[in-house]
Amino acid sequence: MGHIRIIAGELRGRVIPFSNKEFGDADITSQKVKGALFSMIGEWLYGMGFLDLYAGSGQVGLEALSRGADPVVMNEPDPKRFQFIKSYVNGLYFANRTVLLNLDGMNALDHLKSNGMMIRYIFLDPPYDRTRGGAFQYNGIIERIAGTGVLLKDGKIVVQHYSANVLDREIGPYFLQSTKKYGTTSLSVYR
């Protein structure tokens, strides 16, 4: 994969120097899929809360930050990747709009609930289950989102997943609104 760049907004064109080999061969969201994500939820996110629950390189959360989201919560369970994101964000002049967490997904949601945070968009890109058919790995985390109440009523959950996965049409109070395929990667939106 080439350089990771921020596509739009205040940080447009800025390179994120994330070395995949250095950080355990994390799956990196392609520039095309990242662009499609923001086309789906909105090009500009001024004042809207955005959560990247499995931040990896931090690029999706940084893209949201560049597009005006506030606050942007980036949670990365892996300590080494978390330190990379923290170091990068600390060099930005609007780092005060970010919340950085180094927790597993369930605990990150509980943390947000205990701090009274409400989020408009939640992006889920945990490590893929590359199997055909049912992909139940997303159900527990989406049910926890419902249980914590951190997603605003008009909010959306976007799941990035393997295109051959079949996600449930309904998980807790949320319904699958749409799925768009980009080769072997898909984006599914729950509301």
C-alpha positions, 0 to 999 in steps of 0.5 A, spaced: 500 500 500 502 507 498 502 512 503 496 514 507 493 521 506 488 525 508 483 526 503 479 533 505 479 538 510 484 542 514 489 536 513 488 535 506 494 532 503 497 530 509 501 524 510 500 519 515 507 515 516 504 508 518 508 502 516 504 496 516 510 492 517 512 495 523 505 495 526 503 487 525 500 487 518 494 491 520 488 491 515 489 498 512 482 502 509 484 503 502 483 511 500 477 509 495 473 506 501 475 511 506 472 516 501 466 512 500 465 512 507 465 520 508 461 520 501 456 516 505 455 519 512 457 526 509 463 530 506 463 535 512 462 533 519 462 540 523 460 539 530 458 532 530 461 526 534 465 521 531 468 514 534 473 510 530 472 504 535 478 500 532 482 505 529 488 501 527 493 507 523 488 512 526 487 515 518 479 514 519 479 518 525 484 523 522 479 524 516 473 525 520 477 530 524 480 534 518 472 534 516 470 538 522 468 532 527 468 534 534 469 530 538 473 525 535 474 519 539 479 514 536 480 507 540 485 502 538 486 496 543 493 495 540 498 499 545 503 500 539 498 502 534 495 507 540 502 510 541 503 511 534 496 515 533 497 519 540 504 521 537 501 523 531 495 527 534 499 530 539 503 534 533 496 537 531 494 544 533 487 541 534 488 535 538 483 538 543 478 535 539 480 528 540 479 523 545 484 517 545 483 510 548 487 504 548 481 499 550 478 493 547 471 495 544 466 493 549 470 497 555 471 503 550 463 504 549 463 503 557 468 509 558 464 513 553 457 512 557 460 513 563 463 520 561 456 522 558 459 522 551 454 522 545 456 520 538 453 521 531 457 516 527 460 510 529 465 506 525 467 499 526 473 496 522 475 490 527 479 485 524 476 481 518 472 474 519 474 472 512 468 467 511 462 467 506 456 467 509 454 469 516 458 474 520 456 474 527 462 478 530 459 484 529 453 483 533 455 483 540 459 490 539 453 493 536 448 490 541 453 494 546 452 500 542 445 500 543 446 498 551 450 504 552 446 509 549 452 513 546 449 513 539 445 519 538 438 517 535 439 520 528 446 517 528 449 511 524 453 505 525 458 504 519 461 497 519 467 495 514 467 488 513 469 482 508 464 483 502 462 475 502 460 476 509 452 476 510 450 481 516 444 481 520 438 485 517 437 487 524 441 487 530 438 490 537 434 496 535 438 497 529 436 496 522 441 495 516 440 500 511 445 499 506 451 495 503 456 498 498 461 493 495 468 495 493 471 489 491 473 485 497 471 490 502 464 492 504 461 498 508 454 497 511 450 502 515 446 501 521 441 506 523 
